Amino acid sequence: MKLGARVLKTGVAIVFALFLAELLKVPSPVFAGIAAVFAIQPSIYRSYLTILEQIQGNLIGAVIAVCFGLIFGHHIVAIGIAAIIVIGLMMKLKLEKSISLALVTVIAIMEVPGDEFLMFGLIRFGTVMLGVFAAFIVNLIFLPPKYEVKLFKNINSVQDDIIRWTRLAVRQASEHVSTKITITKLKSRLNELNTMYDFFKEDRSYVKKQQFAKARKLVVYRQMILTSKKSYELLIRLHKHENELGKLPKQFQFIIQDRLDFLLTYHEQLLLKYTGKLRPEHSKWTRHEEYLQGAELMERFIQQIASAQEEATEDEQFSSYHLLYILSRILDYEENLEHLDTLIVSYRNHHSKEINIDLESDFY
């Protein structure tokens, strides 16, 4: 069983909230622990937003609970009606995430009978807010998230798998069903990259110089994710049209294999370049003399298709229409790699001092 940082933070937040409640000798400290559970968030910025929402939600719950308690007493039916009104009002105000904790506040206040109802209601509202602030402090100090490291690690891992399967697919060496299953899993992992990117984007920098560097870094990571998606789309095309690709003349199959090997190696080295692991003499990628430009590749591609169709028998005819999709994916992938290279070089030239030390030391 693997325990993530959020799981550990939840446990620490509960302990810290209960400790503060007992230290302040607050009655019913359990409500502070419950509030801490709802307030833990995956990022510091989201934790800050949660505090604002929880304050609003708990104020609404407390006010409605006090009003219903004074007007209708503490009957269980009154508690249910108050809960319905709180839910409706908070949905109207778009505070859905705080509904659960607001309902806890309503129940905690309205279940207290007697003449000291108002005092106990205020104390319990304060107890709930104590748990919320305790969770924020834990989220701020204890195991602060390193979303950049996680994001790059996931990009690197996904891209390694895409490169591995692409090399197999272009040589018709991969098993069809296994490739199909892998493509489905890769799609899910690529979607997770977007979530991790959003977490990293939400982390705030408080120094103006760091904000500018962070903005440029976000552009680089967005292009990294986009380029990985382009390589994924290429893998899908190679898998979908593997029969058409296999019917191409051997000479042209070797041209495609050579070009993809070049691009995939280029992609691997771009990730190395970003982490500062590439030698200075290889900081700029140079193409070999025989490397075909896009227009040249398209022209040779069309010539080979025409030649193959002339020489093929009636049973050996293949669809050149699908093969054009493969070529377009290759060229699209190549353009995005070149753009990524430009962004990485620009970032390292202008912000080499802001490179994440954890990132450079944790990889390769």
C-alpha positions as CSV (number, residue, x, y, z in Angstrom):
1,M,0.0,0.0,0.0
2,K,1.4,3.4,-1.1
3,L,0.6,6.4,1.0
4,G,0.6,9.7,-0.8
5,A,1.4,13.1,0.6
6,R,-2.2,14.1,0.7
7,V,-3.1,11.0,2.8
8,L,-0.3,11.8,5.3
9,K,-1.3,15.5,5.4
10,T,-4.9,14.5,6.2
11,G,-3.7,12.5,9.2
12,V,-1.4,15.3,10.4
13,A,-4.1,17.9,9.9
14,I,-6.6,15.9,12.1
15,V,-4.0,15.5,14.9
16,F,-3.0,19.2,14.7
17,A,-6.6,20.4,14.8
18,L,-7.5,18.1,17.7
19,F,-4.4,19.3,19.5
20,L,-5.2,22.9,19.1
21,A,-8.8,22.3,20.2
22,E,-7.7,20.6,23.3
23,L,-5.0,23.2,24.0
24,L,-7.7,25.9,23.8
25,K,-10.0,23.7,25.9
26,V,-12.7,23.9,23.3
27,P,-15.8,21.7,24.0
28,S,-16.4,18.9,21.4
29,P,-13.0,19.1,19.6
30,V,-14.1,16.4,17.3
31,F,-15.7,19.1,15.0
32,A,-12.3,20.6,14.5
33,G,-11.0,17.2,13.3
34,I,-13.9,16.8,11.0
35,A,-13.4,20.3,9.5
36,A,-9.7,19.5,8.9
37,V,-10.6,16.5,6.8
38,F,-12.7,18.6,4.4
39,A,-10.2,21.4,4.2
40,I,-7.1,19.4,2.9
41,Q,-6.5,20.2,-0.7
42,P,-3.8,19.0,-3.3
43,S,-2.2,22.5,-3.6
44,I,-1.5,25.5,-1.4
45,Y,-3.5,27.8,-3.7
46,R,-6.5,25.5,-3.7
47,S,-6.2,25.3,0.1
48,Y,-6.3,29.1,0.2
49,L,-9.4,29.2,-2.0
50,T,-11.0,26.5,0.2
51,I,-10.5,28.6,3.3
52,L,-12.4,31.5,1.6
53,E,-15.2,29.2,0.6
54,Q,-15.4,27.5,4.0
55,I,-15.6,30.8,5.8
56,Q,-18.5,31.9,3.6
57,G,-20.2,28.5,3.8
58,N,-19.8,28.2,7.6
59,L,-21.1,31.7,8.1
60,I,-24.2,30.9,6.0
61,G,-24.7,27.6,8.0
62,A,-24.2,29.3,11.3
63,V,-26.6,32.2,10.6
64,I,-29.3,29.9,9.3
65,A,-28.8,27.4,12.2
66,V,-29.0,30.2,14.8
67,C,-32.1,31.7,13.2
68,F,-33.9,28.4,13.0
69,G,-32.8,27.5,16.5
70,L,-34.3,30.8,17.9
71,I,-37.5,30.6,15.9
72,F,-38.3,26.9,15.7
73,G,-36.3,25.4,18.5
74,H,-34.1,22.3,18.2
75,H,-36.6,19.9,16.8
76,I,-35.1,17.4,14.3
77,V,-37.6,18.5,11.6
78,A,-36.3,22.1,12.0
79,I,-32.7,20.8,11.5
80,G,-33.7,19.1,8.3
81,I,-35.4,22.2,6.9
82,A,-32.4,24.3,7.8
83,A,-30.2,21.9,6.0
84,I,-32.3,22.1,2.9
85,I,-32.2,25.9,2.9
86,V,-28.4,25.9,3.4
87,I,-27.9,23.5,0.5
88,G,-30.2,25.5,-1.8
89,L,-28.6,28.8,-0.9
90,M,-25.0,27.6,-1.3
91,M,-25.8,26.1,-4.7
92,K,-27.2,29.4,-5.7
93,L,-24.0,31.1,-4.6
94,K,-21.9,28.4,-6.3
95,L,-20.3,27.2,-3.0
96,E,-21.0,23.5,-3.6
97,K,-17.6,22.4,-2.3
98,S,-18.4,23.8,1.1
99,I,-21.9,22.3,1.5
100,S,-20.7,19.3,3.5
101,L,-18.9,21.3,6.1
102,A,-21.7,23.9,6.3
103,L,-24.1,21.1,7.1
104,V,-21.8,19.9,9.9
105,T,-21.9,23.5,11.3
106,V,-25.7,23.5,11.1
107,I,-26.0,20.2,13.0
108,A,-23.3,21.1,15.5
109,I,-25.1,24.3,16.4
110,M,-28.8,23.2,16.3
111,E,-28.3,20.0,18.4
112,V,-27.3,22.2,21.4
113,P,-30.4,22.8,23.6
114,G,-30.9,25.2,26.5
115,D,-30.4,28.8,27.3
116,E,-26.7,28.9,26.3
117,F,-27.6,28.0,22.7
118,L,-26.1,31.2,21.2
119,M,-22.8,30.9,23.1
120,F,-22.4,27.2,22.3
121,G,-23.3,28.0,18.6
122,L,-20.6,30.6,18.5
123,I,-18.1,28.2,20.1
124,R,-18.9,25.4,17.7
125,F,-18.6,27.7,14.7
126,G,-15.2,28.7,16.0
127,T,-14.2,25.1,16.5
128,V,-15.1,24.3,12.9
129,M,-13.1,27.2,11.6
130,L,-10.2,26.2,13.8
131,G,-10.0,22.9,12.0
132,V,-10.1,24.6,8.6
133,F,-7.2,26.9,9.5
134,A,-5.2,24.0,11.0
135,A,-5.5,22.1,7.7
136,F,-4.3,25.2,5.8
137,I,-1.2,25.5,8.1
138,V,-0.4,21.8,7.6
139,N,-0.9,22.1,3.8
140,L,1.4,25.1,3.8
141,I,4.2,23.7,5.9
142,F,4.1,19.9,5.9
143,L,5.3,18.2,2.7
144,P,4.7,21.1,0.4
145,P,3.9,19.8,-3.1
146,K,6.6,19.7,-5.8
147,Y,4.3,19.8,-8.8
148,E,7.0,20.7,-11.3
149,V,9.0,17.6,-10.4
150,K,5.9,15.4,-10.5
151,L,4.8,17.0,-13.8
152,F,8.2,16.4,-15.5
153,K,8.4,12.9,-14.1
154,N,5.0,12.0,-15.6
155,I,5.8,13.6,-18.9
156,N,9.1,11.8,-19.1
157,S,7.5,8.4,-18.2
158,V,4.6,8.8,-20.7
159,Q,7.0,9.8,-23.4
160,D,9.3,6.9,-22.8
161,D,6.5,4.5,-23.3
162,I,5.2,6.3,-26.4
163,I,8.7,6.2,-27.9
164,R,9.1,2.5,-27.1
165,W,5.8,1.5,-28.7
166,T,6.3,3.8,-31.7
167,R,9.6,2.2,-32.6
168,L,7.9,-1.2,-32.4
169,A,4.9,-0.1,-34.4
170,V,6.8,1.4,-37.3
171,R,8.7,-1.9,-37.7
172,Q,5.4,-3.9,-37.4
173,A,7.0,-5.7,-34.5
174,S,4.3,-5.0,-31.9
175,E,1.3,-7.3,-31.2
176,H,-1.9,-5.7,-32.3
177,V,-4.0,-6.3,-29.2
178,S,-1.2,-5.3,-26.8
179,T,-0.6,-2.1,-28.7
180,K,-4.4,-1.3,-28.6
181,I,-4.5,-1.8,-24.8
182,T,-1.4,0.3,-24.3
183,I,-2.8,3.2,-26.5
184,T,-5.9,3.2,-24.2
185,K,-3.7,3.4,-21.1
186,L,-1.5,6.2,-22.6
187,K,-4.6,8.3,-23.3
188,S,-5.6,8.2,-19.6
189,R,-2.0,9.1,-18.6
190,L,-1.9,12.0,-21.0
191,N,-5.2,13.3,-19.5
192,E,-3.5,13.2,-16.0
193,L,-0.7,15.4,-17.3
194,N,-3.3,18.2,-17.9
195,T,-4.4,17.9,-14.2
196,M,-0.9,18.0,-13.0
197,Y,-0.1,21.0,-15.2
198,D,-3.1,22.8,-13.7
199,F,-1.8,22.1,-10.2
200,F,1.6,23.4,-11.1
201,K,0.1,26.5,-12.8
202,E,-1.9,27.3,-9.6
203,D,1.2,27.5,-7.5
204,R,1.8,31.1,-6.9
205,S,5.2,32.9,-7.0
206,Y,5.5,36.0,-4.8
207,V,8.6,37.5,-6.3
208,K,8.1,39.4,-9.6
209,K,11.3,37.9,-11.2
210,Q,10.1,34.4,-10.3
211,Q,6.6,35.1,-11.7
212,F,8.1,36.0,-15.1
213,A,10.3,32.8,-15.1
214,K,7.3,30.7,-14.0
215,A,5.2,32.1,-16.9
216,R,7.9,31.1,-19.4
217,K,8.3,27.8,-17.7
218,L,4.6,27.1,-18.1
219,V,4.9,27.8,-21.8
220,V,7.6,25.2,-22.0
221,Y,5.6,22.6,-20.1
222,R,2.5,23.2,-22.2
223,Q,4.5,22.6,-25.3
224,M,6.0,19.4,-23.8
225,I,2.5,18.1,-23.2
226,L,1.3,19.1,-26.7
227,T,4.4,17.4,-28.3
228,S,3.7,14.2,-26.3
229,K,0.1,14.3,-27.6
230,K,1.4,14.7,-31.2
231,S,3.7,11.7,-30.7
232,Y,0.7,9.8,-29.3
233,E,-1.5,10.7,-32.3
234,L,1.3,9.4,-34.5
235,L,1.4,6.1,-32.6
236,I,-2.4,5.7,-33.1
237,R,-2.0,6.2,-36.9
238,L,0.9,3.7,-37.1
239,H,-1.3,1.2,-35.2
240,K,-4.5,1.9,-37.2
241,H,-2.8,1.7,-40.6
242,E,-0.2,-1.0,-39.9
243,N,-1.4,-3.1,-42.8
244,E,-1.1,-0.2,-45.4
245,L,2.4,0.6,-44.0
246,G,3.5,-3.0,-44.3
247,K,2.6,-3.0,-48.0
248,L,4.9,-0.1,-48.8
249,P,8.1,-0.8,-50.7
250,K,10.9,-1.8,-48.3
251,Q,13.0,1.1,-49.3
252,F,10.3,3.6,-48.3
253,Q,9.6,1.7,-45.1
254,F,13.3,2.2,-44.2
255,I,12.9,5.9,-44.9
256,I,10.0,6.2,-42.5
257,Q,11.8,4.2,-39.8
258,D,14.9,6.3,-40.1
259,R,13.0,9.5,-39.9
260,L,11.0,8.4,-36.9
261,D,14.2,7.1,-35.1
262,F,15.7,10.5,-35.7
263,L,12.6,12.3,-34.3
264,L,12.2,10.0,-31.3
265,T,15.9,10.4,-30.4
266,Y,15.5,14.1,-30.8
267,H,12.6,14.1,-28.4
268,E,14.6,12.1,-25.8
269,Q,17.4,14.6,-26.0
270,L,15.1,17.6,-25.7
271,L,14.0,16.3,-22.3
272,L,17.7,15.8,-21.4
273,K,18.4,19.4,-22.5
274,Y,15.7,20.8,-20.3
275,T,17.2,19.2,-17.2
276,G,20.7,20.3,-18.1
277,K,22.0,16.8,-18.8
278,L,23.0,17.4,-22.4
279,R,26.5,18.4,-23.3
280,P,27.0,22.0,-24.6
281,E,28.2,20.8,-28.0
282,H,24.9,19.0,-28.4
283,S,22.8,21.9,-27.1
284,K,21.7,22.6,-30.7
285,W,20.4,19.7,-32.7
286,T,22.0,19.4,-36.2
287,R,20.4,17.3,-38.9
288,H,22.5,15.0,-41.0
289,E,23.0,15.9,-44.7
290,E,20.7,13.2,-46.0
291,Y,17.8,14.4,-43.8
292,L,14.8,15.2,-46.0
293,Q,12.8,18.4,-45.5
294,G,9.0,18.2,-45.3
295,A,8.4,19.1,-48.9
296,E,11.1,16.6,-50.1
297,L,9.7,13.9,-48.0
298,M,6.1,14.5,-49.3
299,E,7.4,14.4,-52.9
300,R,9.3,11.1,-52.4
301,F,6.3,9.7,-50.5
302,I,4.0,10.4,-53.5
303,Q,6.4,8.9,-55.9
304,Q,6.8,5.7,-53.9
305,I,3.0,5.4,-53.6
306,A,2.5,5.8,-57.4
307,S,5.3,3.4,-58.1
308,A,3.9,0.8,-55.7
309,Q,0.4,1.0,-57.1
310,E,1.7,0.5,-60.6
311,E,3.7,-2.5,-59.7
312,A,1.1,-4.1,-57.4
313,T,-1.3,-6.8,-58.5
314,E,-5.0,-6.5,-58.0
315,D,-4.8,-8.4,-54.7
316,E,-2.0,-6.2,-53.4
317,Q,-3.6,-2.8,-53.8
318,F,-3.5,-0.6,-50.8
319,S,-5.0,2.7,-49.7
320,S,-2.6,5.6,-50.1
321,Y,-5.2,7.9,-48.5
322,H,-4.5,6.4,-45.1
323,L,-0.8,6.7,-45.5
324,L,-1.0,10.4,-46.1
325,Y,-2.4,10.6,-42.6
326,I,0.7,8.9,-41.3
327,L,2.9,11.4,-43.1
328,S,0.9,14.4,-41.8
329,R,1.3,13.1,-38.3
330,I,5.1,12.8,-38.7
331,L,5.4,16.3,-40.0
332,D,3.2,17.7,-37.3
333,Y,5.2,15.9,-34.7
334,E,8.4,17.3,-36.2
335,E,7.2,20.9,-36.1
336,N,6.2,20.6,-32.5
337,L,9.6,19.2,-31.6
338,E,11.3,22.1,-33.3
339,H,9.1,24.6,-31.4
340,L,9.8,22.8,-28.1
341,D,13.5,23.0,-28.8
342,T,13.3,26.7,-29.4
343,L,11.4,27.3,-26.2
344,I,13.8,25.2,-24.1
345,V,16.9,27.0,-25.5
346,S,15.2,30.4,-24.9
347,Y,14.3,29.5,-21.3
348,R,17.7,28.1,-20.4
349,N,19.4,31.1,-21.9
350,H,17.3,33.6,-20.0
351,H,16.5,31.8,-16.8
352,S,19.3,29.3,-16.2
353,K,19.6,30.4,-12.5
354,E,15.9,29.6,-11.9
355,I,16.2,26.0,-13.0
356,N,14.7,23.6,-10.4
357,I,17.5,21.9,-8.5
358,D,15.3,19.0,-7.5
359,L,14.4,18.5,-11.1
360,E,17.9,18.3,-12.3
361,S,19.1,16.0,-9.5
362,D,16.1,13.6,-9.5
363,F,16.3,12.5,-13.2
364,Y,18.8,10.5,-15.2
